[in-house]
Amino acid sequence: RAGAMAGASGGALSRVQAAVREANAIPMLTQLMQSGESAVRQAAMKCVTEFSAGDARSADVLRESGGVVLLSEALLSPDEATALQAVSTIAQMSASAQHVGSIVENGCLGPLLQLLAHRASAVRAQAELAFSNLARSGAINSMLVQDPAASRHLVGLLRRGGVMQSQAAVAVAAIASDARARETLYAQGVLPQLVSLLDADPELAGAAVQAVAHFASDERFRATLAELGCARALAAQLGHRNADVSRCALSAIANLSFVPAAQPALAAAGAPMRLGEALFAPDEPTLHMALAALLNLSRADASDAATQLLQVGGALGLVTLLTRPDARLQAQAALLLGQLSACAPFAQAAVAADATQLLGALLHAPSAEVQANAVYALGILSGQDERAAAAAEASGGVTALTRMLLGAGPPDAKRRATLALANVVRGQWRSVYNSGGFGALLVALNVGTDAVQQEVSRCIAELAADPTHRRALLSDVASVASIVGILTADNAATQQCAADAVLAFAEEAAAREVLYGIGLVAQLIRLLTAQAEGAAALRDEARVSLLGTLAHFASDPRYCDTLRIAMAPLAESLSSRHPVVARNAARAVACLAQSEANVEALNAVGVVLRLAELLPSPDATTQECAVLALAKLKPPPSLAPRFLASGWLLSLVALLEHTDLDVQVAAAAVLGELCAEAAFREAVLRDGDGALGTVVELLAGGQPHCTLAALRTLRAMGGAAA
């Protein structure tokens, strides 16, 4: 029966096909294809081939009756005629989109790939036709490459020339969209073949680019692609005539740009310049990929990326993107603008394109990422170009950035805002104070770099020197405590400014109460007595301010008797080689000595001789403080020989003629105490009318305390002489 039908097929084919369909003969022919007799199988297969040719309904019945499985098995038949009939049927079915899935799912791909190398040209031709149809349809998917033999044959086709090489590239491009398929193809060595095809003719290269793009999207294969040196060819494909191929090249470059080893090759291939041209593309996916690639390349070498982008108007392209409604585009563009603006020529071009004003506007964007990147870019631009800094301040950038400092954002956001402000205000932090008060300065002080802390603390010290601003700050104890905390800063300049600020505060009686309450005195003592060397040691300039602060507390009756812990460091500071350190220490000791309760303790730490050493000081204030303190401490007569030997007597006699009566009185009092020692008294009297005459003049001054001091001194001199 099969033979008869095969003979009939040579007649009016369409009528026979219709009759076959009406008789439901295809399922019976499918059964005959499994016959044990070779002649019957061949006849049945021939009938199936001819009856289903161009007849979609018959092909459907063949598929539904399991005929495709039988055809798949027959493809590799040792009988050439059987293989030819099977592959011819598959080729006919592959022309229909309805049947390609069935062909693939029933395992025909592997045998088809093998038949591409069949000895018979007729078999090869039909196999090529079937494979081409399948490749174009996109039906070759990850299910197929689970068969290692099939994937091996497919990769092998890439090494052949001609149409099959191109069709294989198309198939690989389709298959590579699946992660498992990529792994299978990679194991068969597909990547070197694909990379070699990137320089082929446009059609073949286009398919290779699409396949490479899929592999580049997978982190597992990026390093290998970089090693294979595909950067140059991919960069060249960015201008492919087929827009889809160009997008695939862009995707591949964007993904490869994450690999450090690929970045130099991409830059050398001119990728930044080509990517810069893409910044003017209308579609957002292209813009996102171009920006991602440029961000990675600029991190590797911002100078080279900026130079290439400038050649294609990249600065204008980026600034334009800041106006797009897409928040992610704005964020990427702002970040890239910041990175590239480290290159001065690019920063100048960006400023000329009004980047500063647009970035200032983005400081108010609803997106946190856009805000953060705008802050970063604005800071870099302002640091590179003074015009940008001025424009940022004029457009309200300082106010917006200060608001971020005072907001509830994370520390990193405040740190970025601080760095941006530093570049915008360029050391003039008073504008930040005007926008946000001391609170903004203190936040900047807490999160800024050493350089920023130095600038801000200097500004705080200057403000603290102004009574109006100082009193405003004193209303916030926490802020005052923050400034006091900076006294322990590692940065010497910052510590100095904090010490100056504290010194300014201590001038106010109300401020001393606040400072004392937060433990300032104890902190001062720790700093003055710390045993540190090198960079960690307290600088003399800071020591001057700290001792000046102690002097203010010592002059306040509320605290004078509570500063015994300060006496030892004060005594040590009296011997400092730094004249102002010694002066402020003498001031503090002189104030402490005004209280009888402190005299014994001061004498115990040995301040008398150290004060005496300051009597010959060329600094008038130091002399005055020293003699005033000595008068209260009443040096014992046993020290008189030391005063004589060191020449301090001459200094005391000279101070008797000081313009300040209190200093005269103090000098006379010290002389009176020491005149109890005979040798000292004789030395004073040998001076003729010098010391004695001056004391007598003091007696005639008319001031009660001067008269009393003069009488005591004269008694010491005259009583001993009598």
C-alpha positions, 0 to 999 in steps of 0.5 A: 500500500505504501508503494502504491501511494508513493507512486501516486505522489508523482501525479497531481500532488495537491489532489493526492495530499487532500485525499491523504488528509481526508483518509487520515493516512499520515498517522498510518504512514508514520506507523509504517516508518517503524516497519521492520522491512527497509523497503516499507520504511523508505516508501513510507518516509518518501510518502510522508515527505511528499505528502507533507511538502508545503501542506501545513495541515499534513505537517501538523498531523505528522508532528502530532502522530510522533513522526518528528521523533522518527525523522530525528532517528532516521537523520543519521541512518547509514542508508543515504536515501533514508537520511536524505528523505528524513532531512528533506522532510525536516527542512520542509517543516523548518520553513514553518514557524509552527514546527521549528519548536517541535523539530528542536524539542525532538532532538533533531538539531544534533543530527542536523549539525552532523549532516552538515558534514555528510559526504553526499552534497544533497544531504548537506544541502538539505541539512544546511537549509534546515539549520538556516531556517532554525537559526533565523527562527530563534528556536535554537535555545538552551535546551539544545545545547544540553547535548555536548555533541550538538554544541560541539558541532555548532561551535565547529561551524564557526570555524567554517567559511561561507553561509553556515558560518554566518548561520552558526553565529546567528544561532550562537547569538540566540542561544547565548541569551541563556546562562546555561547555554553560555556555560555549555558553549564556553566549554566548547571554546566558543569565545575565541571563535566569536572574538575572531569574527568581530573583524569579519564582514558586517553581517557576520561581525554583527552576529558575533557582537550580539553573541559577545554581548550576551557573554559580557553580561555574565560576570563569569566570562568578562575576564576571559573576553578582556584577555582575548583582546576584543576591546578594539573590535567592539569599539569599532562596532559602536558605529555599526549600520545595524542599530541593534548591533551597535547597541549590543556593542555598547552593552558589551563595552559597558559590561567589560568596563567593569573589568580593570584589565579591559579598561586600558584597552578600551581607552586606547581603542577610543571607546570614551570618544565613541561613548561620548557621541552616544551621550546625545542619543535620544533613547534612555537605555543607550544613555544608561549604558554609555554613562555606566561605561564612561563612569568605569573608564573615568575611574581608571583614568579620568584625564584620558577619558576627559580629553577624549570626551572634550573632542566630541562635546562630552561636557555639553552632553553631560550637562544636557543630561542633567535636565532630563526627567529620568532621575537615574540619568541625572544621577549618573550624569552628575557623578560622571561630571564630578569625576571628569571635572578633576581635569581642569579643561573639562571643568572649565568646559562644564562651567561654560555650559552652565553646569554649576547652576544645573547642579545647584538646582539638583541639590533640591531633587527628590532623589537622594542619589541625585542629590548626593551626586550633585553635591559631589560634582558641585564640590569638584567643580568649585574646587577646580574653578573659582568661577564655579565656586562663585556661581554656586554661592550666588545661586544659593548653593551654600544655603542648600548644602548647609541645609543638608548639614543640618538635616537628618541625613546619614554621616556620609551625606553630611561628609560630602556636603562638608567637602563641597562647602569647603570648595565653594566657600574656599576658607570663608566659612562665615557664609555657612555660619550666616546660613546655619549658625554654629550648628552647621559649623559644628557638624562640618567640624565633626565630619570634615577632613583635617584641612576642613576642621582647621578652616572651620575651627579658625572660623569658630575662633574668630566668631568666638572673639566677637562678644555678640556671636560668642553669647549666641553660642553660649546659649547652646551648651552642647555646642560649647561642649563640642568645641571643647572636645576639639581640644583633643584633636590630632590636627595641631592647627585645629587644636589651636583654633579650638584653644583660641575659641575657648580662650575667647569664651573664658573672657565672659563670666557667664561663659566660665560658668558653662565651661566649668560645668562641662569639665573644661578645667580638668581637660585643660590640666590633662592637656597641659600635663600630657607626656607626648612627643613629636606631632602629638605634643601640645604646641606652645601656641595652643599652650598659650591659649590654654594657660590664658584660659586658666588665668581667666578662671584664676581671676574669677573669685568663684573658681580661684580656690578650686584650681589647685590641680592647676598649680603644678602645670602652671609652675612648670610652664613658668620655666617655658622658653616660650615667652608668652607661655611663661607670661600667661602662666605668671598671670594665672599664678598671680591671680591664684596668689591673691587668695590666701588659701592658695599661697601654701600650695603655690609655695609647695610646688616651687613657684617662687624661684621660677617667678623670680627668674621672670623678673629680668624678663624683657616683657613688661607684663611678665615682670609685672605678673611675677612681682605681683605674685611674689609679693603675695607669696612672700619669699622667705629670707633664706632665698635672699642670697639666690636673689643677690647671686642671680641679679634679681635685686636689680630687677626689683629695684627697677620695678620700684619706679614702675608707672603702676603703683600696684607694681611698685607696692609689690616690688617694695613688699618683696624687698621688705621680705628679703631685707630680713637677711643681712647681706641682702639688706646691706646690698639694698642700702649700698644702693644709696638713695636709689631703693631707699629714696623710691620707697620713701617716695612711695610712702608719700604717695598718699595711697593707703596700701602704698603707705602700708607697704612702704612702712613695712619695707622701711621697717625691715630696712631701718629696724635691722640697721638699728 
